[in-house]
Amino acid sequence: MAASSIGYQIHINVNSPILLPLRTNFSSLSFTFSNTKYPLKWNHIGCPKICALPAVSIMASGSSREMLPPALDSSSEPPAIFDGTPKLYISYSCPYAQRTWIARNCKALQEEIKLVPIDLKNRPDWYKEKVPSLEHNNEVKGESMDLIRYIDSNFEGPSLFPDDPSKREFAEELFSYFDSFYKAVISSLKEDKINDAIAAFDSIETALSKFVDGSFFLGSLSLVDIAYAPFIERFQPFLLEVKNYDITTGRTKLAAWIKEMNQIEGYTVTKRDPKEHLENYKRRFL
């Protein structure tokens, strides 16, 4: 049998060796740590078909995304609670839960905060909290806007809230504006006229124009982008398909923002199929 050639991504994970078939060709294998590229070092341990790779775990290229667990339903047993592992209870389809999921991912907390999806259409009897909720330090916390702030402040990882006082002040304004934005767009989804949605997205375009050091609301990715992204993700296909209205027409900043958001894996792994959003909103508003 010919030797196979497989691309791999290497993630520091365990201290014990990982055993792999010797026939697999890893001649070009390398891994990245602390932004510096190192060659992979082999240790042959005597067996003609086995090599040991100390202190690394292997994941095939193209499959580096987190393996998402199935949603728990009425037939599922509850997970162990208050066992020292933070748990984020979400619904895969809920935009509020998606906010917290994105924040977790963008903080690179996939290994630290366990994702526990709940099937809201067939909810387990043992799950009494709202979605999303976070189990941490023997407490359960809720409300998506509070949770994204909490995750950013209480866990390691890159900060998602700027130090610049002017940006922090503007962020608070945008957090406060969200309910008005949401209600304006929803009112247009329910009615024949879309004037409210047009005004709401004009406000978003203006907000995205305030800082010129990047395409995001505060220049670089922040909690503000995370707060708005799940909802704009849902509004865009419905307005385009049902109302024949493209939210990016004449709004170059918004178009650039959507493009930039779609380059962020911590967000894109949480996205649903636009057709799914479209069908859900059709059932809801038509």
C-alpha positions in Angstrom: 0.0 0.0 0.0 1.3 3.4 -0.9 2.1 5.8 1.9 -0.7 8.4 2.4 -0.2 12.1 2.6 -2.5 13.9 5.1 -2.5 17.6 6.2 -2.9 18.1 9.9 -3.2 20.9 12.4 -1.4 20.4 15.7 -2.9 21.6 19.0 -1.0 21.4 22.3 -3.3 19.3 24.4 -1.9 16.4 26.4 1.4 15.2 27.9 1.2 11.6 26.9 2.3 10.4 23.5 -0.1 10.1 20.6 0.5 7.0 18.6 0.2 7.2 14.8 0.8 4.7 11.9 4.4 5.1 10.6 3.2 4.6 7.0 1.4 8.0 7.1 3.6 10.6 5.5 4.1 13.6 7.8 7.2 15.0 6.0 5.7 18.5 5.8 4.1 18.5 9.2 4.6 21.5 11.5 2.7 23.2 14.3 2.2 26.8 15.4 2.6 27.9 19.0 2.9 31.5 20.4 2.8 32.8 16.8 6.1 31.0 16.0 6.3 28.1 13.6 8.3 25.0 14.9 9.1 21.8 13.0 7.5 18.7 14.4 10.0 16.4 16.1 9.6 12.6 16.0 10.6 9.9 18.5 10.6 6.4 17.0 10.0 4.0 19.9 11.0 0.7 18.3 7.8 -0.5 16.8 8.0 -0.6 13.0 4.6 0.9 12.5 4.3 3.3 15.4 5.8 6.7 16.1 5.2 8.8 19.2 4.4 12.5 19.1 4.9 13.9 22.6 2.6 16.5 24.0 0.4 17.1 21.0 -3.0 16.0 19.7 -3.8 15.6 16.0 -6.7 17.0 14.1 -7.1 16.6 10.3 -6.9 19.8 8.2 -10.3 21.2 7.3 -11.9 19.7 10.5 -10.4 22.1 13.1 -13.8 23.3 14.1 -15.3 22.3 17.4 -17.3 19.1 17.2 -20.7 20.3 18.3 -22.7 18.1 20.7 -26.3 17.2 19.9 -29.0 19.3 21.6 -30.4 17.7 24.7 -34.1 17.0 24.7 -36.8 15.5 26.9 -35.2 12.1 26.7 -31.7 13.3 27.7 -30.1 12.9 31.1 -28.9 16.1 32.7 -25.1 16.9 32.8 -23.3 17.0 36.1 -23.8 20.4 37.6 -21.4 22.5 39.7 -18.6 20.1 39.0 -16.0 22.8 38.4 -16.5 22.9 34.6 -18.2 26.1 33.4 -21.1 25.3 31.1 -22.8 27.5 28.6 -26.4 26.4 28.0 -27.6 27.6 24.5 -30.0 26.8 21.7 -28.3 26.5 18.3 -31.2 28.6 16.8 -31.5 31.4 19.4 -29.8 34.7 18.5 -29.5 35.7 22.1 -27.7 32.4 22.9 -25.6 32.9 19.8 -24.2 36.1 21.3 -22.7 34.2 24.2 -21.5 31.4 22.0 -19.6 33.9 19.8 -18.1 35.6 22.8 -16.9 32.2 24.1 -15.3 31.4 20.8 -13.7 34.7 20.3 -12.1 34.4 23.7 -10.8 31.0 22.6 -12.6 29.3 25.5 -13.8 26.2 23.7 -11.8 24.0 26.0 -12.7 25.9 29.2 -16.4 26.5 28.8 -18.4 23.5 27.9 -21.2 24.0 25.4 -24.5 22.4 26.4 -27.2 22.9 23.7 -30.8 22.6 24.6 -33.6 21.6 22.3 -36.2 24.3 23.0 -38.9 22.6 21.0 -38.5 19.4 23.1 -37.1 20.9 26.3 -35.8 18.6 29.0 -37.9 18.8 32.2 -34.8 19.1 34.3 -33.7 22.3 32.5 -35.5 25.2 34.4 -33.4 28.1 33.3 -33.8 30.4 30.3 -31.5 30.2 27.3 -28.8 31.3 27.4 -27.4 30.7 30.8 -23.9 30.2 32.2 -22.9 27.9 35.1 -19.8 29.3 36.7 -18.4 29.4 40.2 -21.4 27.5 41.6 -23.8 30.1 40.2 -26.1 30.2 37.2 -26.2 33.5 35.3 -28.5 34.6 32.5 -29.4 37.4 30.0 -27.3 37.5 26.9 -26.0 41.1 27.1 -24.9 40.5 30.7 -23.3 37.2 29.8 -21.1 38.5 27.0 -19.8 41.1 29.4 -19.3 38.5 32.1 -17.5 36.1 29.8 -15.2 38.9 28.6 -14.4 40.1 32.2 -14.1 36.8 34.0 -12.2 34.5 31.7 -8.8 34.6 30.0 -8.4 35.5 26.4 -8.3 38.6 24.2 -10.3 41.5 25.5 -13.5 42.2 23.6 -14.0 45.6 25.1 -11.7 48.5 24.4 -9.8 50.6 26.9 -10.3 53.8 25.0 -12.9 55.9 27.0 -14.5 57.3 23.9 -15.0 53.9 22.4 -16.4 52.5 25.7 -18.8 55.4 25.9 -20.0 54.7 22.3 -20.3 51.0 23.0 -22.7 51.8 25.9 -24.7 53.9 23.5 -25.0 51.1 21.0 -25.9 48.6 23.7 -28.7 50.9 24.8 -29.8 51.5 21.2 -30.1 47.7 20.4 -33.7 47.4 21.7 -34.9 50.3 19.5 -33.1 48.9 16.5 -34.6 45.4 17.0 -38.2 46.8 17.5 -37.9 49.0 14.4 -36.8 46.1 12.2 -39.3 43.7 13.6 -42.2 46.2 13.0 -41.1 46.3 9.3 -41.1 42.6 9.1 -44.7 42.5 10.3 -46.0 45.2 8.0 -46.0 46.1 4.3 -43.9 49.2 4.8 -40.2 49.0 5.7 -39.6 52.6 6.6 -38.7 51.7 10.2 -36.1 49.1 9.0 -34.6 51.6 6.6 -34.2 54.2 9.3 -32.7 51.5 11.7 -30.1 50.3 9.2 -29.2 53.9 8.4 -28.4 54.4 12.0 -26.2 51.3 11.9 -24.4 52.7 8.9 -23.8 55.9 10.7 -22.6 54.1 13.8 -20.1 52.1 11.7 -18.7 55.3 10.3 -17.7 56.8 13.7 -14.3 55.1 14.0 -12.1 54.8 10.9 -9.4 52.4 12.4 -11.3 49.3 11.2 -14.6 48.0 9.8 -16.2 47.1 13.1 -18.3 49.4 15.3 -15.4 50.3 17.6 -12.7 49.8 14.9 -11.7 46.3 16.0 -14.0 43.4 16.9 -15.8 44.0 20.2 -18.8 43.0 22.2 -20.9 45.5 20.2 -20.4 43.5 17.0 -21.2 40.3 18.9 -24.4 41.8 20.2 -25.7 42.8 16.8 -24.4 40.1 14.5 -26.9 37.3 15.2 -29.8 39.6 14.5 -28.5 41.2 11.4 -27.7 37.7 10.2 -31.4 36.9 10.5 -32.9 40.2 9.2 -30.8 40.3 6.0 -32.2 37.2 4.2 -35.8 37.9 5.2 -35.7 41.5 4.0 -34.1 40.5 0.8 -36.4 37.6 0.0 -39.7 38.8 1.3 -39.4 42.6 1.1 -37.0 42.7 -1.8 -34.8 45.0 0.2 -31.1 44.7 0.3 -29.8 46.2 3.6 -26.3 46.7 2.1 -27.4 48.8 -0.9 -26.0 52.3 -0.4 -24.4 51.3 2.9 -20.8 50.6 2.2 -19.9 50.5 5.9 -22.5 47.9 6.6 -21.5 45.8 3.6 -17.8 45.9 4.8 -18.9 45.0 8.3 -20.8 41.9 7.2 -17.8 40.9 5.1 -15.4 41.3 8.0 -17.7 39.4 10.4 -17.8 36.5 7.9 -14.0 36.2 8.2 -14.2 35.6 11.9 -14.3 31.8 12.6 -15.5 32.4 16.2 -18.7 33.8 14.6 -19.0 31.8 11.4 -19.1 28.5 13.2 -22.2 29.7 15.1 -24.1 30.7 11.9 -27.1 28.9 10.6 -28.2 28.4 7.0 -29.8 31.7 5.7 -32.6 29.5 4.3 -33.3 28.2 7.8 -33.6 31.8 9.1 -35.8 32.7 6.2 -38.2 29.8 6.8 -38.3 30.5 10.6 -39.2 34.2 10.0 -41.7 33.3 7.3 -43.5 31.1 9.8 -43.3 33.9 12.4 -44.2 36.9 10.4 -46.2 35.7 7.5 
